[in-house]
């Protein structure tokens, strides 16, 4: 009798998770849970600079969603908001709507946004479709070969803010809410 009482909640959880998985609602539930966490205020991006900031390695190439190659050195002299993400990453997708809102408010002449998808090349159409379906207007890129060691991150999303003088001033790992007045002011202060 005690064993049945003990196993009953475990079996119910297993059944619920299985049902969510089979119906596809697991991904939807995860997305909404991530979104709720982002808007709670506990996941706001930090505006503190890293200790011992490292110089950023601009020596690599990315490509836009039409395949045009862009030498990353073209971003030197600007503040860069560099977000590494993928279409299969729930936390990445959860933060993107707020990144879009921030992008709409920022002076694009002073702050460059680089949304760098690490989806495999063979899945580039997935990236195009996702961005199009969500109507995101920020610039989206894919790697074009080699990425420097700094961008070999163990988990995504990971976001770097690089100053005009080429120093990584912040690095955020995990989904964050960047659409705050504080973070916008942080980017503007860096660009002045």
C-alpha positions in Angstrom: 0.0 0.0 0.0 2.9 2.4 0.8 4.6 1.5 -2.4 1.5 2.4 -4.4 1.1 5.7 -2.6 4.8 6.4 -3.3 4.7 5.5 -7.0 1.4 7.2 -7.8 2.8 10.8 -8.1 5.9 9.5 -10.0 3.7 7.6 -12.5 1.5 10.7 -13.0 4.5 12.9 -13.7 5.9 10.4 -16.2 2.5 10.2 -17.9 2.2 14.0 -18.0 5.7 14.5 -19.5 5.0 11.7 -22.0 1.7 13.3 -23.0 3.4 16.7 -23.4 6.2 15.1 -25.5 3.8 13.2 -27.7 1.5 16.1 -28.4 4.4 18.6 -29.0 3.2 20.8 -26.1 6.4 20.2 -24.1 8.3 22.7 -26.4 5.4 25.2 -26.2 5.2 24.9 -22.4 9.0 25.3 -22.1 8.9 28.4 -24.3 6.2 30.1 -22.2 8.0 29.1 -18.9 11.2 30.7 -20.3 9.3 33.8 -21.4 7.7 34.2 -18.0 11.0 33.9 -16.3 12.5 36.6 -18.5 9.8 39.0 -17.7 10.0 38.5 -14.0 12.9 40.9 -13.6 15.1 38.2 -12.2 16.7 37.5 -15.6 17.5 41.1 -16.6 20.8 41.5 -18.4 23.6 42.9 -16.3 25.2 46.2 -17.0 28.3 45.4 -15.1 31.5 45.1 -17.1 33.7 42.0 -16.8 36.8 42.0 -14.7 40.0 41.8 -16.8 38.2 42.4 -20.1 39.7 40.6 -23.1 40.4 42.0 -26.5 37.9 40.7 -29.1 39.3 38.7 -32.0 37.7 40.2 -35.1 39.6 37.9 -37.5 36.7 35.7 -38.9 33.9 35.8 -41.4 30.2 35.4 -41.1 27.5 35.3 -43.8 24.1 36.8 -44.0 20.9 34.8 -44.7 21.4 35.2 -48.4 24.9 33.8 -48.3 26.9 37.1 -48.6 30.1 36.9 -46.6 30.9 39.7 -44.1 34.4 40.1 -42.6 33.8 40.8 -38.9 36.5 43.4 -39.0 33.9 45.7 -40.6 32.4 46.1 -37.1 35.5 47.5 -35.6 34.9 50.9 -34.0 31.3 50.2 -33.1 29.7 48.8 -30.0 28.6 45.3 -30.9 25.7 43.3 -29.4 26.6 39.7 -30.4 24.1 37.1 -29.6 24.8 33.4 -30.3 21.7 31.3 -30.7 20.1 28.4 -32.6 16.6 27.6 -33.9 16.5 24.4 -31.7 17.4 26.3 -28.5 14.2 27.1 -26.5 15.9 29.7 -24.2 17.3 31.4 -27.3 13.9 31.7 -28.9 12.4 32.9 -25.6 14.7 36.0 -25.4 14.5 37.0 -29.1 11.3 39.0 -29.0 12.8 41.3 -26.3 16.1 41.6 -28.3 14.0 42.7 -31.2 12.3 45.4 -29.1 15.7 46.6 -27.9 17.0 46.6 -31.5 14.1 48.8 -32.6 15.1 51.5 -29.9 18.8 51.6 -30.5 20.8 53.9 -32.8 22.0 51.4 -35.4 24.8 53.8 -36.5 26.4 53.4 -33.1 25.5 49.9 -32.0 25.8 46.9 -34.4 23.5 43.9 -33.7 24.9 40.5 -34.8 22.5 37.6 -34.2 24.8 34.7 -34.9 23.0 31.4 -35.4 25.1 28.3 -34.8 22.6 26.1 -36.7 24.4 23.8 -39.1 24.8 25.1 -42.6 22.4 22.4 -43.9 19.7 24.0 -41.7 20.1 27.5 -42.9 16.6 27.5 -44.4 15.3 26.8 -41.0 16.9 29.9 -39.7 15.5 32.0 -42.6 12.0 30.6 -42.0 12.2 31.2 -38.3 13.3 34.8 -38.6 10.7 35.4 -41.4 7.8 33.8 -39.4 8.6 35.9 -36.3 9.1 39.1 -38.4 12.4 39.8 -36.7 14.3 42.7 -38.4 17.6 42.5 -36.6 20.6 41.3 -38.7 21.0 37.5 -38.6 24.1 35.7 -39.6 25.6 32.2 -39.8 29.3 31.3 -39.3 31.3 31.1 -42.5 33.9 28.7 -41.5 36.2 29.3 -38.5 35.0 31.1 -35.4 37.6 32.4 -32.9 38.1 30.6 -29.6 36.1 33.4 -27.7 33.0 32.3 -29.6 33.5 28.6 -28.9 30.9 28.8 -26.1 29.8 25.7 -24.2 26.1 26.8 -24.1 23.7 29.1 -25.8 22.3 31.6 -25.7 25.5 33.5 -25.0 25.6 37.3 -25.6 28.7 39.5 -25.8 28.9 43.2 -25.8 32.0 44.5 -27.4 33.1 48.1 -26.9 34.2 50.5 -29.6 37.8 49.9 -28.7 37.4 46.1 -29.2 37.1 44.9 -25.6 34.5 42.3 -24.4 32.8 44.3 -21.7 30.0 41.9 -20.9 29.3 38.2 -21.5 25.9 36.8 -20.6 25.3 33.1 -20.6 21.7 31.9 -20.6 18.6 33.7 -21.6 18.3 37.3 -20.4 15.9 40.2 -20.8 17.9 42.9 -22.7 14.9 45.1 -23.3 15.4 47.2 -20.2 16.0 51.0 -19.8 19.2 50.2 -17.9 20.7 47.9 -20.6 19.7 50.3 -23.4 21.5 53.1 -21.5 24.5 50.9 -21.0 24.8 50.4 -24.8 24.3 54.1 -25.4 26.9 55.1 -22.9 29.4 52.7 -24.5 28.7 54.2 -27.9 29.3 57.8 -26.9 
